[in-house]
């Protein structure tokens, strides 16, 4: 639940907030100048850290983390300073985030005693930073360092690092190396020594990576066996999301088995759920192989529609994967057969853009990926088409139009992506770091009730009952109803409904849902294992009957989807 701020401390914070924000903590001189508020001078490192993570409003996070660093500085404790910089990095972004992580690493190395978390967790978060920014080489390097530092004393962080290394190796085409990592991770999850909870979905995560890798290694029957196992476990646990991921994997696997009708059916079945989850990467992947299946079945027009949809999604998606080239190559050949030089040129230009991104993001394997259609050859073909267009159509200069079109498209892409990212980030930051205290006027405690037709005894009974109801987190029970709640607090449904409408200004269902969502947000922020749950598992844990009603309630309360919130938390609160 959201913690209320004490007025005195809030005044102290406001008075020093402008000072804190102006300070640059990337150098020791600024740390030395920082003044710890009197109210925090006697607070221990442990209490500071607890307050940092419990600050649900995010207003004091900067103060706590900088105070943590300053205390470490005053005591000449480099490890505690490193921990403070880790806290500061969590609430920072872009180059500042990287600067604080590097500072923490530098200080950790000065610590004479070996710590099982530092600097390993700092390297791990650097890996996440580079992964999010599509710098896979640096992400890989930092995950390797994190793994090497923790393999003997911190198995959970070590296996997390190694699993991410496997994902990166798979992404850059080193599937055999990735397979060994996923097998080892899977064996660990099933072992008695595993620190992961014995939940079914921890088994499904490595199974999904294994099936995808076996498909990429052309071990198609093995992939099918794993996909069937994943589907079986998902159905037994009523996990629709994981079920459809395995359906998608098998759909791709069936394409390589040349069972195009079955491949098409499986991919069409999985696609709506991917769209619901807003999983852009897998939406692109699913549409690519759906289009390829249509193409092999001779349904070119349907295939082209899928590839065009991929192109429209590409404008909104930050990164691309190597296989996306296949869609653009098909579009180019399709319009080449139709002698439609304008569209042929359009998709040639887009493929050149894609290749430039791939060349940067996947330079380890770029030569192998595009050896059959190198960018320099695309440029030559583009120039030939422009020449032909100029000769056949004297009324317009296609080269100029194409150039302008490309510039417009790129500009629109940049503007759209910028606005979308900015809007979503703003909503996320408002949720984690809202301005103000989010305190309501505490009518339940301080004001006389305006419901004069309810006796004082009835009002007090309802107040105390609701306080106990919230304290015991009974709202997490999915069978909670106004009738059984009224009965449990010794009143009737009508009185309870009127009371909640008056004092909370909500319907009963919204009142219960908001309590559940507030609990969910705090649980996701504080419990890293809870963030690994599926949306369905989270929904059931906090009392919702299905993931759809949970997602709707979450969006109504926060204006962002739970999947986006979890993804952002994973990238900023490791």
N, C-alpha and C positions, 0 to 999 in steps of 0.2 A: 504494500500500500504506500501511497505517497506520504512522505514524512513532512509534517508542518514545521516551519522555521520559527525559532524563538526570536521575539522582536529585538531583544538586546543585541544578539549576535548578528541579526540582519542589518542593524544600524552600523555595527562595526564593519561589516562587509561592504556596505554601500560607501562608507567613507574612504575605504582603501581600494575599492575596485578600479577606479581610474588609474591609480598608481600601479596596480598589478598589471593591467592590460598594456601599459606603456613600456614596462620593463622587458628587455630582451635577455632571456635566460640562456642564450647560447654561449655566453662567456662568463667566466668566474667573477669578473669585476661587477657585473650586474647582480649576481647572486649575493656578493658581499654587501651590496648597498640595500638589499631587500630587508625590510623591517617586519618581523613576525608580530602579528597582533597580540596584545596582552592575553586575550582569551585562549590563545593556542600555545603559549610559551611552555606550559607544563604538560602538554599533551604528548603521549608517547608515539613512536613511529607506528606501532600497531594500531592505536586508536585513530591516528591520522589516516592510515590506509583504509580502515573500516569506514570512517566518515566519508572518504572519497567515493567508495563503492556504494555506500548507502545514500549518497546525495542524489535522490531521484529527480530533483529539479535541475541538477547540473549547475546551479548558481555558484556553489563554493568549490567546484572541482579545481579551478585554477589556483585559488588560495591554498587549498590543502596540498596540492602537489608542489607548489613553490615553497610552502612552509616546510614540507618534507625535505626538499633539496637543501634549504637553508640550514635546517637542523643538522643534516649530515655534514654540511660544510663546516659549521661551527665546531662539530665534534671530530672533524678530520676523518670521517668514516666514508671512504669512497664507495663502498657497497651500498650503503643507505642512500647516498646521492644518486647512484645508478638506478636504484628502485624509484626514486623520485622522478628522475627523467623518464623512466618507463611510464609512470602515471601521467606525466605531462604529455608524452607522445600519444597516449590513448585519446586525449581530447584535442589533438592537433591534426593537421592534415598537410598534404603536399610536401614541399621542401622542408617546412618547419618540423613536421613529423619525423622525417629522415634525419634532420639535424639533431633532434633530441635522442633518437635511437643511437646515433653514432656517439653522442656524448656519453650516454649510458654505457655503451660498450667500452669506450676509452677508460671510464672510471672503474668498470668492473675488472678490467685487466690489472688495475693497481691493487685489487683486494688480495691480501696474502693467503687467505683461506679459500678453499674450493667450495663453491656454492652450486647446488644442483639445478638452480634455475637461472642464475646470472653468470655470464651474459647470454646464455643459450636462448632465453625467451626473447631477448632483444634482436638476435640474429633471425629468429623465427618470424618476428613481426616485420623485420626488413624484407624477408622473403615474401611475406604477404603484400607488402607495399609494392615491391617490384612486380609481383604477379598481377596485382590489380592494374598496374600501369603497363602491362604487356611486355615487360623487360624480362623475358624468361631465362636468359643466361644469368643475370644477377640474382633472380629469384632462386634458381637452382643452386648457385654458389652459397647463398645464405642458408638455405635449408640444409645443405650438406654440413655447414659449420655447426648449425644447431643440433643436427643429429650426432655428429662426432662428439660434441660436448656432453650429450645426455644419454648416450647409448648404454653407459655403465651404471647410471645412478637415477635416471628419471625416465622410466619406460614410456609413460603416457606421452610426454613431449617428444621423445625419440621416435615413437611410432607415428605420431602425427606428422613430424617432419619428414619421415621416410615415405609415408603415404603420399604426401604432396610432391616429393621427389618423383615418385612413381607416376603421378598424374602429369608432371612436366615431361618426363621421359616419353610417356605415351604421346603427349601432344607434339613432341618434336620427332616422332617416328621411331623411337627406340623401344619398340614394343616388347622384345624379348627381355630386356632389362626391367621394364615396367612390370612384366608378368611375374618375375621372381619376387619383386617387392610386394605386389598385391597378394601373392600366395603366402608370403611370410606374415603379412598383416592379418590375413584371414585366419591363419593358424593361431596367431596371438589372441585375437578376439575370442576364439573358441576355447582357449587354454584356461586352466585354473588360475594362472598368475596374472591374467588380464585385469587391468584396472577399469576397463569399460563395464558398465552395468550389463547384466545378463539379459538383455532385451533383444527381441528378434531383429529390430532394424539395424543394430550394430553388425549383425551377420549379413544383412542385405547390402550394406554399402560396399564392402569388398567384393561380394558376389557380382554386383553390377559392373564394377571395374574389370573383374576377371572375364565376364562374358564378352564385354566390348573388346578386350585385348585379344581373346581367342579368335574373335571374328577377324580382327585386323591381321592376325597371324595365319589366317585361312584354316584354322582348326574349327570348322563349322559345326560338326557334330558335338564336339565338346561344349561349344558355346550354347548350342540348343539345350543340352543337358542342364547346364547352369541356369539358363533362362527359365526352364520348366521348374527347377527347384525354387528360384526366386518368385515365380508366379504362385507356386503352391504355398510358400510361406506367407506371401502378401495376402492371399485370399483367406488363409486360416486366421490371419490377424486383422481382416477387414481393412487393409491398408491399400486404398485405391491408387494413391499417388505412386507408391513403389510398384504396384501391379502394372500400371501403364508404362513405367520406365522399362520394365522387363519386356513388355509387349513391344515397345519401340525397338529395343535391342534385338529381339527376335525378328522383327520386321526387316531390319537391316541385314541380319544374318541370312534370312530367307532370300533376300535379293542376291547375295553372293552364291546361294545355292541354286540360283536361276529359277526359283519358284515365285515368279513375278506376281501372279494373282494373289497368292497368300501374303507376299510381302506388302503389296498395296493395301490389302484388307487390314493387316496388323498396324501399319503406319497410320492409316485413316482412323483406326480405333484409338490410337494413342494420342494423336494430334490435339483433339479438343482439351484433354487434360493438361497438356503442356502449355496450351494457350491460357487455360485457367490459372496455372501456376506462374505465368509470365516468365517461363524459363527460355529466354531468348536463344541461347546457344543451342539447346536441344530442339527448339522449334525450327531453327535453320537446318539442323542436321536431319530432322524428320522430314521436312519438306524436300530436301535435296534428294533423299532416297525414294520418297514418294514420286517425285518428278521423274527420277531415273526408271522406276518401275513402270510408270505410265508410258515412258518412251520405249521401253523394251516390249511393251504390249501393243505398240503401234498407235497409241493414243497421244499423238504429238501435241495436239492443242492443249490437252489437260496437263501434259508435262510442262509446256511453255508457261502456263498459268502459275504452276508451282515455282518455276525458276524466276518468274517476274516477281512473285511474292517474296522470294528470297532477296531479290534486289531491293525491294521496298523496305524490308526489315534491316538490310545491311546499312541503310542510312541512319538507323536508330541505334545500331549495336556497335559498341566501341571496338571490339576485336573481331577477327575473322579466323577461320580454320582453313587449312590447305584445300580440303575437298570442295570448298565453295567455288573454286575455279571451274569445276566441272559444269556447274549451272551456267556460268557465263560463256564457256566454250560452246555449250549446246545452243544457247541463244544466238551466238555469232554464226554458227553453222546453219541454224534454222533460217535466219534472215539472208544468209548468203545464198541458200538454195532458192529463196523467193526473189533474189535480186533486189532486195530492199537495202540499198546501201546506207540510207540514213540511220536505220536501226542497227545495221551491222556496225557502223562507225560508233554509234552510241555505246554499244556494249563492248566494243573494243577499247574505247576510252575507259570504261568502268573496270574492265579486266586489268588494264595497265595500272589503275589506282589500287586494285586489290593486290596485284603483284608487288607493288611498292610497299604495301603494308606487310605482306608475307615476307618480303626480303628483309625487312627490319625486324619483325617479330620471330621469324623462323630461319635466321641466317645459317644455323647449323645444317639445315637440310634443304635450303632453298634450291640448290642446284639439282637435287634429286626430284624435288616436287615439280619444278616447272621446266625440266630438261626438254620435254617434248613441245614446249610452246613458250620459248623464252621471250622476255619482255622486249628485247631488241628486235625480234622478229615481228612482234605485235606492232611496234612503232613503224616498221617498214610497210607492213600490210595496211596500216592506217593511212600512211602517206599515199599508197597506191589507190585506195578507195577515194580519198579526197581528190586526187588527180582525175579519176574517172568521173566523179561527180561534177567537177568543174567543166570537163569537156562535154558532158551530156546535158548539162543544165546551166545555161549562161545567165539565167534570170537571178540566180542566187549564188552566193559564195558559201558553199557548205563548210569549208574550213573555218571561216570566221564564225558562222552560226554555231558550228560544233564547239569551237573554243569558248564562245560566249555561254553556250548551254552548259558546258562543263564547269565554267566559273560560277554560273548561277546555281547549278546543282551542288557544287562543293560549298558555296556560301550558305545555301539553304540548309545543307546537312550540318554545317558547323553551327549555324544559328539555332536550328531546331534542337540539336544535341545539347548545346550549351543551355538553352532555356529549360529543356526537360531535366537535365542533370541538376541545374540550379534549383528548380522547383521542388524536385524530390528531396534534394539535400536540405532545402529550407524546412520542409515538413518534418524530415527526420530530426534535424537539429532542434526544431521547436519542441518535438516530443521528448528528446533526451535532455535538452538544455533550454527549457522554456523561460522566457523573460517574466519576471514576477514570481510570486510564491505559489500561485495556483490555489491559494487558500480561499475557502468560502466563508461567508459570514456565518459563524457557528450558531445557527438558530437553535439546534438541538440542545446546546448547553447554556446559552446566555439569554435567550429571548423567551418571553411569555408566549405561549401558543395563541394563535388567533382563532383556533377552532373552538369557539366558546361552547358549542354544544357537546364537546367531549370533556369529560371530567378530568381534573388534575391527576387523579389516580390512573385513569386509562392512558393519558399522555405519558406519564412516567413509566408505566408498564411497557408501552411500546418503545420508548426511548431506550430503556435498559435492555429490553429484549433485542433490539437491533444492534446495540453496541456489542452485546455478547455474541450475536449472530456473526458480525463482522470479525470480532476477535478470534473466534473459533474457525473462521474461514468456511462456514457451513454453506456459503454460496457456491462452493466448488462441487457440491452434490448436484448431479444432473437432474435429480428428481425434485429439486426445490420448486415449490409452487406457493402462491400467496395463501392458499388454504392451509397447507401443512406448516408454513412459517407462522401464520397467525395462531394456529393451534399450539405450536411449540412455545410461543411467548405469552400464551394465555390471554388472547384477545380474539376478535373476529375479523374476517377478511375485509369487510366494509371499512371498519375503522382503520385497519392497516393500510388499505389502498388510499383512503383519503389522506392519511398522515404522510405517506410517501409522496403523493402528488403535491401536497402543500409544502413540505419541508425540503424535499429533494427536487421538486419541480420536474418529476419524471414519472413515466408509467412504471409499474412494478417490473415488467420484463426488461426495460432499459436500465432500471436501477440494478438489477441482478447482473445483467450483461456488463455494465460498466465496472462493477466490482471485480468481475472475472477478468476483464481486459486489463484493469489496473494491476491486478495480481500477476497476470501473464507478462506484462511489460517488465515489472520488477524481477520476476523469476528469470526472464530471458537475459536481463542485464547482469544478473548476479551469478547465474548458474550456467557455466559453459557447456555442460553435458545436456542441459535442457534445450540449448540451441541446436543440438544435433537431432532432436526429435523431428519427425515429420509433422506437417501441419495437422494431419488427422490425429496423431498421438498427442500433440499439444492441446487440440480442441477437446479431446476426451479427458485429458488430465484436469482441465480447468472447468469441466462441467457441461460443455456443449455436446449436443447429440450428434453433430456432424461437422465436417470442416467448412462447409459452405456457410452455415449460420455463424460459425466462429469468425470466418474471414469478413463477413458482412458487418458483424458487430465491431470487429477490430478496426475496419475502415471507417465506420460511422464515428467511432470514438477518436481516431487518430488521423484520418484522412490519408493514410498510406496502407498498403497491403502488408500483412504479416510476413510474407516471404521476403519483401524488400527490407523490412525492418530487421529481420534476422540476418540477411545478407550483409547489411551495413554494420550490424553489431559484430559479426564475425570478422569484418575487415578492420574494425576500429577498437574492439574490446577483446583482445586475445589474452 
